[in-house]
Amino acid sequence: MLENTKYITEVWLNSNGIFPSGACALGKALKDKRYLEVLALKRNDIGITGIRELESALQLSKTIRELDLSGN
């Protein structure tokens, strides 16, 4: 669903059991989302692998204003 949405601005997925593999998939889906402002993924156990993948994806977003990775 995220891959087909061009102008997504907010993603709220707190406490959804995303884990590292899910964070990697999410990072790939968010790579071309240049309008993303909020990404909330707290308490998902995404680990360092998932965080690195998300970091790579978010480098393209010039509009990110809120990133919540607490509890990971």
C-alpha atoms as an extended CHARMM CRD file, in Angstrom:
* protein
*
        72  EXT
         1         1  MET       CA              0.0000000000        0.0000000000        0.0000000000  PROA      1               0.0000000000
         2         2  LEU       CA              2.7800000000        2.4780000000        0.8500000000  PROA      2               0.0000000000
         3         3  GLU       CA              4.5300000000        1.8620000000       -2.4480000000  PROA      3               0.0000000000
         4         4  ASN       CA              1.4400000000        2.9910000000       -4.3890000000  PROA      4               0.0000000000
         5         5  THR       CA              0.9650000000        6.1920000000       -2.3890000000  PROA      5               0.0000000000
         6         6  LYS       CA              3.0410000000        9.0290000000       -3.7930000000  PROA      6               0.0000000000
         7         7  TYR       CA              2.2980000000       11.8680000000       -1.3650000000  PROA      7               0.0000000000
         8         8  ILE       CA              2.1850000000       10.1270000000        2.0120000000  PROA      8               0.0000000000
         9         9  THR       CA              3.0100000000       12.5400000000        4.8460000000  PROA      9               0.0000000000
        10        10  GLU       CA              2.5460000000       10.4700000000        8.0340000000  PROA      10              0.0000000000
        11        11  VAL       CA              3.1480000000        6.8500000000        9.0330000000  PROA      11              0.0000000000
        12        12  TRP       CA              2.0870000000        5.7950000000       12.5460000000  PROA      12              0.0000000000
        13        13  LEU       CA              2.9070000000        2.1470000000       13.3030000000  PROA      13              0.0000000000
        14        14  ASN       CA              3.6710000000        2.1400000000       17.0300000000  PROA      14              0.0000000000
        15        15  SER       CA              3.6150000000       -1.2520000000       18.7980000000  PROA      15              0.0000000000
        16        16  ASN       CA              2.9090000000       -3.3180000000       15.6800000000  PROA      16              0.0000000000
        17        17  GLY       CA              5.5860000000       -6.0070000000       15.9340000000  PROA      17              0.0000000000
        18        18  ILE       CA              7.4610000000       -4.8070000000       12.8700000000  PROA      18              0.0000000000
        19        19  PHE       CA             10.8790000000       -6.2760000000       13.8270000000  PROA      19              0.0000000000
        20        20  PRO       CA             14.0270000000       -5.8760000000       11.6520000000  PROA      20              0.0000000000
        21        21  SER       CA             12.6840000000       -7.5810000000        8.5210000000  PROA      21              0.0000000000
        22        22  GLY       CA              9.5450000000       -5.4490000000        8.5540000000  PROA      22              0.0000000000
        23        23  ALA       CA             11.5850000000       -2.2810000000        9.0770000000  PROA      23              0.0000000000
        24        24  CYS       CA             13.7160000000       -3.2080000000        6.0630000000  PROA      24              0.0000000000
        25        25  ALA       CA             10.5920000000       -3.6730000000        3.9300000000  PROA      25              0.0000000000
        26        26  LEU       CA              9.1570000000       -0.4250000000        5.2510000000  PROA      26              0.0000000000
        27        27  GLY       CA             12.4050000000        1.4020000000        4.4700000000  PROA      27              0.0000000000
        28        28  LYS       CA             12.2670000000        0.1850000000        0.8840000000  PROA      28              0.0000000000
        29        29  ALA       CA              8.6370000000        1.2710000000        0.5790000000  PROA      29              0.0000000000
        30        30  LEU       CA              9.4570000000        4.7400000000        1.9360000000  PROA      30              0.0000000000
        31        31  LYS       CA             12.5220000000        5.4430000000       -0.2220000000  PROA      31              0.0000000000
        32        32  ASP       CA             10.6970000000        7.6230000000       -2.7440000000  PROA      32              0.0000000000
        33        33  LYS       CA              8.3680000000        9.3300000000       -0.2750000000  PROA      33              0.0000000000
        34        34  ARG       CA              9.8080000000       12.8270000000       -0.4770000000  PROA      34              0.0000000000
        35        35  TYR       CA              6.8820000000       14.4070000000        1.4040000000  PROA      35              0.0000000000
        36        36  LEU       CA              7.0640000000       12.2530000000        4.5400000000  PROA      36              0.0000000000
        37        37  GLU       CA              6.8420000000       14.4370000000        7.6550000000  PROA      37              0.0000000000
        38        38  VAL       CA              6.1270000000       11.9690000000       10.4830000000  PROA      38              0.0000000000
        39        39  LEU       CA              7.3750000000        8.4230000000       11.0200000000  PROA      39              0.0000000000
        40        40  ALA       CA              6.3730000000        6.8660000000       14.3340000000  PROA      40              0.0000000000
        41        41  LEU       CA              7.6380000000        3.3350000000       14.9700000000  PROA      41              0.0000000000
        42        42  LYS       CA              8.1210000000        3.1540000000       18.7160000000  PROA      42              0.0000000000
        43        43  ARG       CA              8.1170000000       -0.2170000000       20.5180000000  PROA      43              0.0000000000
        44        44  ASN       CA              8.6030000000       -2.4010000000       17.4320000000  PROA      44              0.0000000000
        45        45  ASP       CA             11.9140000000       -4.1680000000       18.1630000000  PROA      45              0.0000000000
        46        46  ILE       CA             13.3100000000       -3.1170000000       14.7830000000  PROA      46              0.0000000000
        47        47  GLY       CA             16.9300000000       -3.3200000000       15.9330000000  PROA      47              0.0000000000
        48        48  ILE       CA             19.9990000000       -1.7340000000       14.4010000000  PROA      48              0.0000000000
        49        49  THR       CA             19.4680000000       -3.4340000000       11.0320000000  PROA      49              0.0000000000
        50        50  GLY       CA             15.9960000000       -1.9380000000       10.6940000000  PROA      50              0.0000000000
        51        51  ILE       CA             17.1620000000        1.4600000000       11.8840000000  PROA      51              0.0000000000
        52        52  ARG       CA             19.9400000000        1.5120000000        9.2660000000  PROA      52              0.0000000000
        53        53  GLU       CA             17.4910000000        0.6500000000        6.5040000000  PROA      53              0.0000000000
        54        54  LEU       CA             15.1280000000        3.4000000000        7.6240000000  PROA      54              0.0000000000
        55        55  GLU       CA             18.0180000000        5.8540000000        7.8320000000  PROA      55              0.0000000000
        56        56  SER       CA             18.9090000000        5.1030000000        4.2270000000  PROA      56              0.0000000000
        57        57  ALA       CA             15.3100000000        5.6620000000        3.1170000000  PROA      57              0.0000000000
        58        58  LEU       CA             14.8660000000        8.8870000000        5.0750000000  PROA      58              0.0000000000
        59        59  GLN       CA             17.9430000000       10.5460000000        3.5940000000  PROA      59              0.0000000000
        60        60  LEU       CA             15.8080000000       11.3740000000        0.5610000000  PROA      60              0.0000000000
        61        61  SER       CA             13.0730000000       13.0350000000        2.5980000000  PROA      61              0.0000000000
        62        62  LYS       CA             13.7190000000       16.7250000000        3.0690000000  PROA      62              0.0000000000
        63        63  THR       CA             10.4700000000       17.2470000000        4.9790000000  PROA      63              0.0000000000
        64        64  ILE       CA             10.7880000000       14.8160000000        7.9060000000  PROA      64              0.0000000000
        65        65  ARG       CA             10.0160000000       16.7160000000       11.1030000000  PROA      65              0.0000000000
        66        66  GLU       CA              9.1670000000       13.9270000000       13.5470000000  PROA      66              0.0000000000
        67        67  LEU       CA             10.8390000000       10.5340000000       13.8980000000  PROA      67              0.0000000000
        68        68  ASP       CA              9.9980000000        8.3210000000       16.8710000000  PROA      68              0.0000000000
        69        69  LEU       CA             12.0540000000        5.1580000000       17.2250000000  PROA      69              0.0000000000
        70        70  SER       CA             11.9100000000        4.9820000000       21.0130000000  PROA      70              0.0000000000
        71        71  GLY       CA             11.6740000000        1.5750000000       22.6150000000  PROA      71              0.0000000000
        72        72  ASN       CA             13.4070000000       -0.2240000000       19.7790000000  PROA      72              0.0000000000
